[in-house]
Amino acid sequence: MRRRLMIGSGLALAGLLPAVVPALAAPAQRGDKVRWPAITLLDGRMVAAESLRDTATVVVFFSTTCPFCKRHNQHLDKLARATAGRGLQVIAAAHDRQSEPVRQYLASQGYAFEATLDATPLHAALSERRVIPLTCVIDRQGLLREVIPGEMFEDDVLELARWARA
């Protein structure tokens, strides 16, 4: 049996997550093609669907005030570093409303993954689940493969590297 979730599984932190995510269409279900929204990274670069072609992507929804997210993001940082240049990228979608606290949080932790404040359009594309952390895995063909609520063990996060090869 896999050790998938740790404490915080199913935790919806009151007041940290937006109450409603407006969506034009329902989020992808497991095995569906993802309708990627255009998002803006904290450094101002745009990420469009075309730039994700042939790349597996792990999207994690988090908040800078969530202690479960902090531990989870440390594991994701290891994943990002271990798979750099190998067909997998990690994008963190912050539920925070202001960019400066997110920038400070990422810099203080030294994370090697990209981040965005565009959590709302990413939720609309990937999952309506309102827990943090929430990890979504999209394979190299653009299909939603996993939606994992809650904090994960380090070994389970590192296993997500398999999607770089799939």
C-alpha positions in Angstrom: 0.0 0.0 0.0 1.3 3.4 -0.9 2.0 6.1 1.7 0.2 8.9 -0.1 -1.2 11.3 2.5 0.0 12.8 5.8 -1.6 15.0 8.3 -3.5 17.9 6.8 -5.2 15.6 4.3 -8.5 17.2 3.4 -7.7 20.3 5.3 -9.5 23.4 4.0 -8.1 26.3 5.8 -11.0 28.6 6.5 -10.5 32.1 5.2 -7.5 31.2 3.1 -9.2 29.8 0.0 -11.6 31.7 -2.2 -15.2 30.6 -1.7 -16.1 30.2 -5.4 -14.0 29.6 -8.5 -15.8 30.9 -11.6 -15.4 28.5 -14.5 -16.6 28.5 -18.0 -16.3 24.7 -18.1 -15.9 22.0 -15.6 -12.3 21.0 -14.6 -10.7 18.1 -16.3 -11.4 14.7 -14.8 -8.6 12.1 -14.4 -7.6 10.9 -17.9 -9.0 14.0 -19.6 -7.1 16.5 -21.7 -6.4 19.6 -19.7 -7.6 23.0 -21.0 -4.6 25.0 -19.8 -5.3 28.6 -19.0 -2.7 31.2 -19.8 -1.0 32.1 -16.5 1.5 34.7 -15.4 4.4 33.6 -13.2 5.6 35.8 -10.4 8.6 37.0 -12.5 6.1 38.3 -15.2 6.6 35.5 -17.8 3.5 34.1 -19.4 2.9 30.3 -19.5 0.7 29.3 -22.4 -0.5 25.8 -23.3 1.9 25.5 -26.2 4.9 25.9 -23.9 3.8 22.9 -21.9 3.7 20.5 -24.8 5.8 17.4 -24.2 6.4 18.3 -20.6 4.9 16.7 -17.6 3.7 19.3 -15.1 3.1 19.1 -11.3 0.9 21.9 -10.1 0.6 22.4 -6.4 -1.9 24.8 -4.8 -0.7 26.3 -1.5 -0.7 29.2 0.9 2.3 30.8 2.5 0.7 30.6 5.9 0.0 26.8 5.7 2.5 24.7 7.7 1.5 21.5 5.8 2.2 23.3 2.5 5.6 24.4 3.8 6.7 20.8 4.4 5.0 19.6 1.2 6.8 22.3 -0.9 10.1 21.3 0.5 9.5 17.8 -1.1 8.4 19.4 -4.3 11.6 21.5 -4.4 13.6 18.2 -4.2 11.4 16.9 -7.1 12.0 20.0 -9.2 15.7 19.9 -8.6 15.9 16.1 -9.3 14.0 16.4 -12.6 15.4 19.7 -13.9 15.9 19.4 -17.7 14.3 16.0 -17.7 10.8 16.7 -19.0 9.0 17.6 -15.7 8.3 21.0 -14.3 6.7 22.1 -11.0 4.4 25.2 -10.8 3.2 26.4 -7.4 -0.1 28.2 -7.4 -0.4 30.5 -4.4 -3.8 31.2 -2.9 -2.3 34.4 -1.4 -3.6 37.6 -2.9 -0.4 39.7 -2.8 2.7 38.8 -4.8 5.3 40.3 -2.4 4.7 37.9 0.5 4.8 35.0 -1.9 8.1 36.2 -3.4 9.5 36.6 0.1 8.3 33.1 1.1 9.8 31.5 -2.0 13.1 33.4 -1.6 13.4 32.5 2.1 12.9 28.8 1.3 15.2 28.9 -1.8 12.7 26.9 -3.9 13.7 26.0 -7.4 10.2 25.9 -8.9 8.1 28.5 -10.6 5.1 30.2 -8.9 2.0 32.1 -9.8 -0.9 33.8 -8.2 -3.2 32.5 -10.9 -4.7 29.8 -8.7 -8.3 30.6 -9.7 -7.9 29.8 -13.4 -5.7 26.7 -12.6 -8.4 25.4 -10.2 -11.0 25.9 -13.0 -8.9 23.8 -15.3 -7.6 21.1 -12.9 -9.8 20.7 -9.8 -12.6 22.2 -7.7 -11.1 20.6 -4.6 -10.6 23.2 -1.9 -7.8 21.7 0.2 -4.2 22.8 0.5 -1.8 21.5 -0.4 -3.4 20.0 -3.5 -1.1 18.4 -6.0 -2.2 17.8 -9.7 -0.1 15.9 -12.2 -0.5 16.4 -15.9 1.5 14.0 -18.2 3.5 14.8 -21.3 0.4 14.4 -23.5 -1.5 17.0 -21.5 -3.8 14.5 -19.7 -4.7 15.0 -16.0 -3.3 11.9 -14.2 -3.5 12.6 -10.5 -5.3 14.9 -8.1 -3.8 14.4 -4.7 -5.3 16.3 -1.7 -3.2 17.0 1.4 0.4 16.8 2.4 2.4 13.9 0.9 5.5 12.0 2.2 8.7 12.9 0.5 9.1 9.5 -1.2 5.6 9.8 -2.7 6.4 13.3 -4.0 9.7 12.1 -5.5 7.8 9.2 -7.2 6.0 11.8 -9.3 9.2 12.0 -11.4 8.0 8.9 -13.2 5.6 11.2 -15.2 8.7 12.8 -16.8 9.4 9.5 -18.5 5.8 8.5 -19.3 
